[in-house]
């Protein structure tokens, strides 16, 4: 005997009927929703504490976004939150250089002599641009730095560095009276 072939639509209808018979009806779902509404009406102490914590976090985020909650103190270091590509806020060494010692560049100075005085050492230097000589003492300000120390045969300068990637905004330059090889 031959079994009749069923159409695919009939197979789907049978499967849906079985699934509908096995699944619970809408009553348990409605009971769960009602229980949830009752629990919402009652305040749980844990939920209230969690809401207070969330409110405090949100207030803290608002302060940070307003710029009130955080400040950075670089303490002489480069600020890591500022772009290296942005223009620096340091004073640029531009414009006309003044006459005399305040207009001297450290790289252009040649030491011609040092003298010992009662107040300490004094150095005689000459600028590469002019034939004038100048007398420098400790603490003198030059165009791109200042004199830190003068000894019997050398001068130590603190030169301002215009490099935003440098760790320090200055570097120490030592010039000697009789440079080797020169």
N, C-alpha and C positions, 0 to 999 in steps of 0.2 A: 504494500500500500504506500502511496505517495503522500508526503506531508505538504500541505499548501505553503507557498512562500508568502512571507509577510512583507508588507511594504515598510520602508524606513520610517515613515511617519507613524505608523502603528507602533513600531518598536519604541519610538520616542515617547509616545503617549503612555505606554506601559511603564517606562522608566520614571516618568514624571509622577505617575500615580503612586508608584512604590515609594518614591522619595517624599511625597507629600504625606503619606501614611506614617512614615517613620519619624518625620520631624515634629517637634512639639508645636503646638498651636500658639496663638498670640497671648494666651493667658499668662504664662510664666514671664514673658517679656514685660507685660504691663505690671506685674507684681514687682519686678526688679526696679522699674522706673518709679513706682510709688514709694518703695523703700528708700531709694536715692533722694527723693524729694523730702521725706521725713528727716533723713540725716542732714540734709542741707539746712533745714530749719533749726537744728540744734548746733550750737557752736562747740567745737572740740577745742580743748586747751592747746593741743599740739598744733592744730591748724592756725589758731590765732598767733602763736609764737612764730610759726613759719612765715605768716603774712608780715609780721613785724620785721623779721630778718630781711625779707624781700624788700620791704619799704626802705630799710636802712641802706641796703645795697644800691637801690635805685637813687637815693639821695646822694650817696657817695659818688656814683657815676655822673650825676648832674653837676656836682662840684668840680669834678675833674674836667668835664667837658667845658665848664665855664671858666676854667683856668684857676680855680681857687684851691683845689685839693692837692696839687703837686707842684713843687718847684725844684729846679735842678741847680745845685751849687757846683760849678766846675772847679773851684779851688785852684785856679791857675792852669787847669788842663783845658784842652779843646773840648767843646761841648759836642758829645756824640750825636745829639739830636738835631744839630744844624748841618745843613748840606755843605759839602766841600766845594760844590760848584757855585754856590751863591756868593755874592760879593761879601768880602770880609768887612767887619766893623772896625778894624784897626785903622789907625791913621796911616794913610799912604804917604810915602816919601816922595812927594811931587811938588811941583812949583819951583820958583826960583830959590836957589840955595843962598843963605845969607853969607855975608863976608866974614872972614876970620875963622876962629875955631868952630863956631856952630855950623859952618858950611862945609867942614871937612868930612870926607867919606873915609871910613876905616881902611877900605881896600886900596885907596890912593895914597896912603901915608907911608913915608919912608923915615925910619928913625936915623937921625944923624948924630945924636949924642944924648947922654943922661948925666945929670948933675945931682950931687947929694947936698941938700940944704938942711937947715935946722928944722924945717917943717916937713921934711921927707924928700923923696926923689922928685925931680922935675925932668921931663924929657923934651929934647929939641927934635921936632919933626918937620918934614918938608912935604908939601903936597906935590903930587906928580903933575898937576895942572899948572902950578905957578912956581916960581923960584923963591917965594916967600917962606921963611921959617917961622914956626910957632912953638911956644913953650906950653907943654901940657902938664897938668898936675892931676893927682887922683881926684875923681869926681867930676872932671870936666865933661860937659855934654857936647857930643859931635852930632853931625847931621843924621847918622844912622846908628848911633849907640853912645856909649860913654866909657870913660877910662875907669877901670876897676882897680888896677894896681900897677905901680911902676917899681921896678927893682933896678939893680946895677946895670943889667944889659938887656932888659926886655920890658915890654908894656903889655898888659892884659886888658883887652877890650871886651865889652858886652855888646854885641852887635844885634840889632833888631832883625828878625827873619820875617820875610813877607811870604812864607809858605804855609798855607792852611793845613797841609798834611804833616807838618813838623810837630813833634810832641811838645816842644818848648817854643815860646815866641821869640827866643833869642838864642844866640850861640856865642861861645867864648872864642875869641881870636887872640892869639899870642904873636906879637911881632918882636923880633930880636934886633939888637944893635948890629951885629955882624952875622947876617944870615949865611948859612952854609951854602957853598956853591955859588955865591953871588958876590 
